[in-house]
Amino acid sequence: MTTPIRASLIAAITLCFLPALAPAQIRASELGTISQVIDGTKLTITYSRPRTRGRIKLFGTNAARWGETWTPGANWATTLEVSKDVTIGARPVPKGKYSVWMVLKEPGDWTMVLDPESHRFHMDPPDSTGGQIRFPVRIDQAEFVDVLTWSMPELTVNGGTIAMQWGTTRATMKLVVQPSLKVELAESEARPYLGRYRYTTMSGSDSGKSVTLTLSYENGTLKGEFDPVDKYMGRFA
């Protein structure tokens, strides 16, 4: 066998065995996603998840500097996609996909930036443009989390709370979706139902427990609210 043919054969055999011999590369910041449907509206956040790697302080350091426009993730910028128009942080967010950035401040609230250019590298923050959606996000301290985590810790019938946490720093913002069922009622039709209703459980483990339902009328809709407050229902139509 000639030398060139033998070399080619050895190279081919080596390539065939490489996947079996070499382990898959482990990324320093693994890709993650969360997805939540609320009343027919789907929200998806896709992001790479950096770890603290033993660092106690994260913000105000090389990991995330004060005054920096930072994507809450790693590698490619974190993205947020909504299947219908929503409201986040009291700002309208049209249906679509956005790259997610935060302007880090000390002290006080940070600024959330949703940029219509969804595919950007994490070290290439966008310039300020008229097409961006900006709103303040509340910052507080929480129990330590090693891996950067996006979640929706609270849900209601028409929205919920979006949270981002890394280390002990947590950013939260309110989400409101458009209701799929619109109920309008003339005030004359609603009037007989207005008032307070008390219910008492007659059996079971909650026997004797009382709940009050208050019905009111607002902007063409009959509204209800429980006392004690039902965290899931809130004030509902």
Order of alpha helices (4+ residues) and beta strands (2+ residues): alpha-beta-beta-beta-beta-beta-beta-beta-beta-beta-beta-alpha-beta-beta-beta-beta
